[in-house]
Amino acid sequence: MPTPTDLLARLNAAVDAVAAVPNGVDGYRALSDDRLSDAVRVLADLTRVAGSRAAIAAGEVARRSAPELGHDGLAQRSGHRTAIELMRAMTGATAREAATSVEAGLLVQQTVPDAATGEVYGDRPWLLPVGRAVVLGVISPAAAEAIRNGLGSPSVGVTEGDLTVAAEQLCDEALTLDADRLHRRSRELRDLLDEAGIADRERQRREQRGLKFWRRADGMGRLIWDLDPESTAVVGEIFDRVTSPKRGGPRFVDPEKQSEADVVRADERSPEQYASDAFVQLLRQGVGADSSRLLGGTPPAVRVLVCAEALNNHHGHGHIEGQHDPVSIQTVERIACGAGIVSLAFDDQGEGMNVGREQRLFTTRHRIGMAVRDGGCMWTDCDRPPSWTEAHHIDFWDRDHGETDVERGILLCKHHHLLAHDHGWEIRREQGTFWLIPPATIDPAQVPRELRSKSAAFRELIGQRSGAPRSRAGGVSAR
């Protein structure tokens, strides 16, 4: 172990070494695309390792500033109420950045007992794998925060052991996930472990809904609208209908719909202005509408996905299409009561309907099936929901004489659909798994990249059929 003097000397040497790296833009402009990508990855490694060391120091600052120390604490003696405030003052970080570093450092603290007393500083043993990963520089403080917030604490039916196993798994997955996606993945694992708590978490999100309106001094007005997930699906679908053509949404095959989209695209208003005017018009129509008739002829198309076993047994949960968090079986049944049920059958590898080569275009039922299976654009790291995607034949219709069936189709957003056709990207499917093959100009070795479903409901279905624990099976309820 280095002495305190050695530690500071090494830190200063590290700063000097980084400062010695040329900082001119010309050096980066001279790099090839591959070399620039390598440089970005190296800098990311550097940032993660530096963040790890900063978190370790922040954790020690927090330990020495514990509330029970009163005015003798490090932060308090320095004129600050908390360790976070002291870290902000010393580093110039934002409150959130300082809090993230301190929290990650506290997880590190509990990995090492006090040398004199043997006591462990911290009361979250299920997060020990996260603290160790921070020490090793494997994950960043932001990733540690994502896992901590996503997993939560032990509860009835969810033990410290359950959460420890989940934390270990998430530290492994953190190598290929950014902090936002890691947080969603952490919440997903928590929901699988704690199905009994889904209804409570759903209720908590619903209680956070609210609409605030105020008039500004210049005569303008402003709305802030916090929506629960179910309302988000309804309003989001209306918003997509209104603005999709102006925001680069999916293209239309139907000439009439394409003509309508062209009119919207040609409108001089910005997408934000167009959406504002459209929602004001909807409100005007709604106030004067016959309450016995549906506004606009058709209601927003919101789908809730649920496995047949859960629906038949009145136990389990479902997923609103486009939403990451599950909803309780009671919410699924309420929506299904007013909307009806569409059943879709998939085999053990997630393969479904086939209409051969007699029909080139995918049907509405095909698209529903692919939306259930894919959960949105399947391209790596793309977050476009199903409503923003187009159905792509992985065996091209003309070139490969491909057939129109769910097995050989995949959902891609407009951008990635064009990229696949125009720049030589290929997609293959083997034993139920889609693989993205880059062109040789991007990767000379053309190493396949696995494409994973964005649909939590479908992953649970396949997991149950493969014998994975805590997964479920079934069919689909659609609205």
C-alpha positions, 0 to 999 in steps of 0.5 A: 500500500502506498504511503500518503506521500506516495499517493499524492505524488502518484495523483499529481503525476497522473494529472501531469501525464494527462496534461501532457497529452496534446490538446490541439484540435488538429491532432484529433482531426488528423486521426482516421475514423477508427483511430478517433473511435479508439481515442474516445474509448481510451478517454472514456476509460480514463474518465471512469478510472479517474471517477473511481478514484474521486469517488473513493476520496469522496467516500472518505470525506463523507465518512469523516463528515458523518452527522454523528460527529457533529461540529467535529466532522470534516465538512462541518469544521470547514463551514459546510453542512454536509460532505456533498456541499464540501465536495461541491466547494472543493471540486466545482461540481454540481450538486448531483455530480457531487452526490453521485460521487459521494454515494459511490464512495460510501459503497466503497467504504463498506467494502473495507472494515475499519483497520482499528475497530473492524467495523464496516461503515455502511448498511447496504451489504447487498451493494458490496459487488457495486462498491468493489466494481467502483474500486476496480474502476470497472464501473463509473460512479454514475453506473453505481448510482443507476444500480443502487437506485434501480435495485432499491432495498430489501423488502418482503419477499426480496432478500439481501441475497436476492439483491446481491446476486442481482447487483453482481449480474448488473456489474457484469452487464454495466460493461455494455450499458450506459448509465441510463440503460443500466438504470432501466435494467436494474429496475427490470430486475427488481420488478422480476424479483418483487412482483408483489411490489409492482402495484405499489410502485405503479400507484406511487407513479400515478400519485406523482401525476399533475398539471401546472399552468401559469401566465407569464408577465409577457402574456405567454402561458406555460404548462408542466404536465407530469403523466403517469405511465398509462397517461403517457402512453395515451398522450404520447400516441396522440403527440406521435400522430400529430408530429411524426412526419415533421420529426422523421417518423416512419414512412407510409405506403398508403398513398393517402396517408403519405399525402397527408404526411407530406402536407404536415412536413411542408408546414412552415411551423416548427414541430413544437409549434405544430404540436402546440397548435394541434393540442389547443385545437384538440382541447377546443374540439373536446370542450364542445364535443358530444360526450357520447362520441369519441373525439376524432373518430378513433381513440389513441391506440395504446397496447398493453402486453401480457402473457396469457398465463398471467391473464388467465390466472389473474396473477402477474403483470403486463407492460404498456407498449413503449413503457419500461416499467411493468403494470399490475395485472389489475391494470391489465384487466381494466384496460382489456375490459374496455379494449378487448383482446388480440391473441398472438402465438409464438413458438419457443424461439419467438417465431410467429406468422407467415404469409409467404411471398404472395403479400409483400407488405407486412400486415397490421397483425404482423406489425403487432407481432413484431412490436410485441417481440422487438419492443421498438427499433432493434438496432443496437442502442436505439430507443425508438418505440414501435410507433416510430419503426418500419418493418424490414425484410432481413431477406430483401424482397427483390434481392433475396426473394424474401418472404413476408413473415414475422420470423424474417422481419424486424422493426427498424426506425426510419434512420436505421432502415435506410442505413441497412439498405444504403450502407451495406449493413446486413441482419441475420437470424439464427436460432431465434437471435438477430445479428447485425453484420457491419459492412467491411468499411466499418469493421473489416472482420465483420464481427456480428453484433447481437440485437436484443429485444427491447420488449420486457414482456417478450423477454419474460415469455422466452425466459419462462419457456427456456426454464429461466427463473421468475419469468412468465409465459403467454399471449398478448392483450392489445388495444 
